[in-house]
Amino acid sequence: MSALAYDVDTIRKDFPIFLRRMSGDHQLAYLDSANTSQKPQQVVDAISSHYLEHNANVARAMHQLGAEASQAYEDARDTVATFIAAPSREEVVFTRNATEALNLVATVLGRAGHWRDGEHGVGPGDEILISEMEHHSNIVPWQLLCERTGATLRWFGLTDEGRLDLDDVDSLITERTKVVALTWVSNMLGTINPVADLARRAHEVGALMVVDASQAVPQLPVDVAALGADFVAFTGHKMVGPTGIGVLWGRYELLAELPPFLGGGEMIETVTMERSTYAAPPSRFEAGTPPIAQAVGLAAAADYLSGIGMAAVAAHEQRITAYALDQLGGVDGLRVVGPTESVDRGGAISFELAGIHPHDVAQVLDSRGVAVRAGHHCAKPAHQRFGVQSTTRASFYLYTTEQEVDALVEALDQARHYFKVV
C-alpha cells in the first residue's frame, strides 16, 4: 500500500474500541500501543469462531474437532512463518509471550553444556552482551543465566541522544562473547538498533545473536533470515493479536541441537520410567496444551497486517512519529528522553514535563480521554542512565491519527495549567 493509499480512517473502522466515549464524553485517543495494541474485529471474530465451532485440544484427539483444531494451530504456524519470512515453519515455536521466549533461550543455553556435544553451552569465562536500553525481559533472564553458570554479563552504554554507544564495540564483542542479546526497537526510547550489523560482528567471534523484536515485528517489515540473527522473540498482543501468545524463531539447526525448555506432554519422542527422548523442534519446546485459540488469533493478526502491508505500516508510523515529535517540541517544559528526530526511530516517545510527576501527567491526560503510560516502562536501567525515575510515554501504531496527537498536546497544556506550571 502506498503512502497516498494509506487511509487511517478506514483502518480505524476495523477497531470497535475507537467508537468508545471515555469519561467526560471525550473521544478515546489511544496512545499506548507499545504497551499493547488494540484488536481489529477480524482477530476477535477468528478467536470467537474457533471457540464456538472448532474447540478441541491439538495433537491428541482423534475426532473431527481435534483434527480441525490441530489443523488451525499448524496453519497458524505457517502463517507466522510466512509473515516473518522464516525459511522453515519448523523454526517457529509458540510461547506465552516474548518474555517466555527469551527465558527459553537463556535457560536452554545454560543447559546446553551438558547436552550432546555442548557446543552452545554457556559457562564460566563466557560473556553475555546486552545493552542499557533493554526491556527487563531481556535483562533478567541473562542475569539469571550468569548466576547459574558463572558467565559474565556486559552491556553497551547509551549516548546522550538515546542510541547505542558503539565506541567500545571491539572491546565488548570479543572471543569471550557467547551471546549478544539486543532489542531491535526500544520500547522506551524508540531507538531502532543496527541489529543486522551487530549480528555480523557477533558471528565473527562465534557468538549467537538473540533479538528482542517485540516492538519491531508490529512496526517493520521483517525477514528473519536477512536479519542474520540466530533467535528472534516477539509477542502477539503488540501486533493487533491476542494476549497469551508469543513467538520464538530460531535457526533450525540450532533448535535441533538444544535441550528442552519444559517437560511434559507433546515434547517427547518416547517416555519410560528410566528415561525420555525428545521430539524434534518445534514440538520439543512446546510442552503441554499450547495457546491454540491465541495462535488462531495471531494468524488472523498477521493476515490483517499483511493485507495492509508492513511497508505501509512502517511509513505511517514514521510519519505520525515525526508529526508528534514536532508538535511535542512546542510544549513548554517538555523534554523528550531519546532521539528527537524520526530517523531510525520507532513509534514510542518518552518524555518529562517539568514540574509535574509522570503519573500526574498521565492522570490528567486520562481525564481527557488520552491514554498513555507512565512509569519506568520495564526499562529501569535506561531511566537511570538519563537521570530520571520515570517518564510519560506516548506510543503510536497503524491506527494513530494526527488528531490524537493534537489531543495529546492539548491535554499536556491543560496539565501545565492544572498544576500551575509556568
Sequence and secondary structure as in RCSB ss.txt:
>XXXX:A:sequence
MSALAYDVDTIRKDFPIFLRRMSGDHQLAYLDSANTSQKPQQVVDAISSHYLEHNANVARAMHQLGAEASQAYED
ARDTVATFIAAPSREEVVFTRNATEALNLVATVLGRAGHWRDGEHGVGPGDEILISEMEHHSNIVPWQLLCERTG
ATLRWFGLTDEGRLDLDDVDSLITERTKVVALTWVSNMLGTINPVADLARRAHEVGALMVVDASQAVPQLPVDVA
ALGADFVAFTGHKMVGPTGIGVLWGRYELLAELPPFLGGGEMIETVTMERSTYAAPPSRFEAGTPPIAQAVGLAA
AADYLSGIGMAAVAAHEQRITAYALDQLGGVDGLRVVGPTESVDRGGAISFELAGIHPHDVAQVLDSRGVAVRAG
HHCAKPAHQRFGVQSTTRASFYLYTTEQEVDALVEALDQARHYFKVV
>XXXX:A:secstr
  TTT  HHHHHTT GGGG EEGGGEE EE BTTT     HHHHHHHHHIIIII   SSS  SHHHHHHHHHHHH
HHHHHHHHTT S GGGEEEESSHHHHHHHHHHHHHHGGGSTT TT   TT EEEEETT  GGGTHHHHHHHHHH 
 EEEEE B TTSSB  TTHHHHSSTTEEEEEEESB TTT BB  HHHHHHHHHHTT EEEEE TTTTTTS   HH
HHT SEEEEESTTTT  SS EEEEE HHHHHHS  SS STTSEEEE SS EEE  TTGGG  SS  HHHHHHHHH
HHHHHHHH HHHHHHHHHHHHHHHHHHHTTSTTEEEES SSSTTB SEEEEEETTB HHHHHHHHHHTTEE EEE
 TT HHHHHHTT S EEEEE  TT  HHHHHHHHHHHHHHHHHTT  
